[in-house]
């Protein structure tokens, strides 16, 4: 992970990263597909859980895990 990569993002940013709407994003949170926490009243979604979700979807679609990512 690069140093300038955020560890957590706002729901709107997570939805944009995943290419989904806010309703779908909150469904994913409710189903436990993504991890989140609150800072005061603000919700943050971990970028690790977003990456994990994508990896799980790729594995389900292809039947094999994606290749390891290269870190800078």
N, C-alpha and C positions, 0 to 999 in steps of 0.2 A: 504494500500500500504506500502510495506517495504521501509525503508529509502534508501537502495541501489538500488532500482528499478528506472531506468531512466524515466524521464518525457517525453523525446523525443529521437528518434533514427534516424539514417541515413536511407535513402531509402533501401540500401542493407540489413541492419539489419531488417527492417520492412518486406521486402520480405521474408527473411529467417524465421522470426517469424510466418508468415502466410503460408509459404510453397508455395509461388507463385513466378513467374519470374518477372523481372523488367518491362516488357511490361504490364503484368496484374496489377502490382502495380500502374503504372502511369495511367492506365485506371481507377482504383479505385479512385485515386486522382482526376482525371478529372470528374468523376461522383459524386464527393462529398462524397464518402463512408468513406474517411479518411481525417483528418485535418492535415495541414502542415503549416509551416512557414519557413522563410529564416533567417539565420544568415549570413550576407554578401551574398555570392553566394551559401552557403551550405544550402540545404533543410533539414529540420527535420520534422519527423512525430510523432505526439503525441501518446504515448502508451495508453492513455485514449481512443483515437479514434480507435485504434486497438482492444482494449477490447470491445468497443461498437459495432464495426463491427461484431465481433465473437458472441456477445450476440444477435444481430439482426438476424444473420444467424441461430443460434440455435432456436430462437423463430419462425422464418419462417419455419424451418424444422420440429419442434415438435408441434407447435401451442401453446406452453406455454413458459413462460420466464424461464431461467435457475435459479437454486437455488442461493441464495446470496452467494458470496464468503466469506471465512473466512479470516480475516486479522490477521497478527501476531503481 
